[in-house]
Amino acid sequence: MKNIRRKKHGGRNKIPLAGKTFGRLKVLRDSGRRTRYGKAVLWLCRCSCGNKTLAWGTALTHGWKRSCGCLSIDKLRARATTHGMSNTGTYTSWMCMKARCLDPNHVSFRNYGGRPVPITIDPRWLSKQGFSNFLADLGVRPEGCWLDRIDPDGNYQSANCRWAKPSEGIKRNSVKSIEEELDELAAS
């Protein structure tokens, strides 16, 4: 701040900040308030979000104050949001697929992950970026569709999965389960 011309204000030096922008804050004017000894100036600023706030000149020039507080909220929100699709049908289908195959307490686990030859899930769909990979492979779930495995005995992987309407899907009632086939083999 060496090149900024200082104005005398009541016997003290004041850096003219009115009209300048620091981060999200645009300095409107001197608020008239000072520190106890009258050295530091409190500036009235307008944030890019529309709020007005007061900031000390040194906090502005040193980058310690860059918004009314909305910047830290936005940063926190960005850290907490991974894909922004938590309340969608696509995300629900992905979560249900994982539960059926991985959670022994799920009502359908015995037909998926609990089978003698369990239905597995593509490891890319289980990684830290699992949902993003699932979304990239299958796209957003169309309205009225569900996750369908083309080969009902195949695993959950991009080559074997699609979004299908119930009328287009494989008729699960007509396909024998592995348990039924094992019972038949044991009887013969």
N, C-alpha and C positions, 0 to 999 in steps of 0.2 A: 504494500500500500504506500510505497515511497513517493510515487508520482502523483498521488491525489492531492489536489490543492486544499488546504485546510482553511476554514473560515473562522474568524474570531467570533465567539459567542459569549458575551458577558465576561470577557477577560480570559476565556478558555478557548482551546482549539477544538473545532468540531469538523469531522469528515463529512462532506455533503453526500448523503446516501439516497436522498429522495429521487425516485424515478429508476433506481438501479434494481436489478433482480439478483437474488441469491437463492439458488435452488428453486423451490416453488414459490418463494416469497418475493413480491414486488413491494419495495418501500414506497409508501404513500407520502408520509410527512413526519416531522419531528412531533412526538406526542406532548412535548413540554415537560415531561418527567425526567428527573435526573437521579443519580445515586446520591447517597447521603452527603458526599462532599462536592457534588455537582460536576463531576468529571465525565461520567459516562452518560450517553444519551439513549433514551428508550424511544424506539421508532415504531410508528404504526405501519403495519404491513398488511397486504391482502395476499392470501394464499391462492394458488391456482384452483383449489377446490371451491373457492368463494368465501371462505371464512376470513375474518380479520383477526389479527393477533398483534401483540406487542413483542418487540425483540430488542435486546441490547445491540448497539452498533458493533461491539467487539465480537459478539456471538455470530453476527451476520458475516462480518469480514473474514473471520477465521473458519467459517463453515460449520460452526457448532449448532447453528439453528438454520434449518433449510426448509421447514414447513411449519404449519400450525399444529402438527402432530399426526396429520393424515399420512405422511410418508412412512412412518414406522408401522402404522396400521396396514398400509398397502404391502409393505415388505413382509409383515407377519402373515397376511392373507396369501401372498405369493408362495411363501415357504410351506404353508399348510395345504395348498391346493396342488394336487399332482396332475390330474387330468380334467377335473371339473365335470365328470360324468357319473358321480356317485348315485344320483337319483334317476338313473335312466334304465330302460329295459335291457340294454346291452350289458351294463354293469351287473344288473340282477342276474341275468343269464350266466355270466362268467362266475359270479359268486356261487350260484346254485350248482353249476357244473363242478366246481371245486369241492363243495360240501358233499355232493353225491359220491365223489371218488375218494375223498380224503378223510371225512369225518365219520368215524365208526358209530356215532350217536345219531347220524342222519337217518331218517325213516327209509330212504332208498339205498343206503350204503350197500346192503347185501346184494343188490342188483347191479352195482357198479364196482366200487372199490373192494367190496367183500366177496366178489365172485372167485371161484377157484383159479381162473385166469382173469385177474382184475383189469378193469378198464382204466387206463392211465391217461395222463394229461401231458401234452407237449411241455417239456421243461421250460421253454421260452415263455409259456403262459403262466408259469409258476414263479418266475424270477422276480426280482425287485420291480422291474418294469413289465410285469406279467400282463396287466390289463392293457397297457399300451400296445404290447405285441399282439394280444388277442384282437384288439380293435383294428390294428393295421392289417392283420390277416383276414378277418371276416367282415370288417366294416360295421357300421351302425345297424342295429337290429331294426328291420322294417316293422311297421305297425301290424299287429296280428300274427307275427311269425314267432317261431321258437327255435332253439338250437337243436339241430338234427344231425345225427351221425349217419352218413350215407351207408356205411357197413355197420349194422347194429352191434356186431361183435368187435369192431375196430376201436381204436383209441381216439381220444379227443386230440386231433391235430388238424392243421389247416387243410390238408388234402382229403380228410374224411369228414369235415364239418361244413355245414351250410345253414343259412336261415331259411326255414321252410314253413309254409302254412300247414296246419294240422292235416288238411286234405291232401297235401303233396307229400307228406312224410311217409315213412315206411310204416306199415300197419304192424304195430308191436304185438298185437294179439296173434298174428299169423306166424310170428317167428318164435321158435322154441327157445326157451332159455337153456343155458348150459346145465342148470340143475335138472331140468326135465330130460335132457339128452343123457346125462350121467345116470339118472334113474333107469332109463330104458336100457342102457348098456349093462347095468348091474342086473337087471331082470333077465336079460338074454344069456 
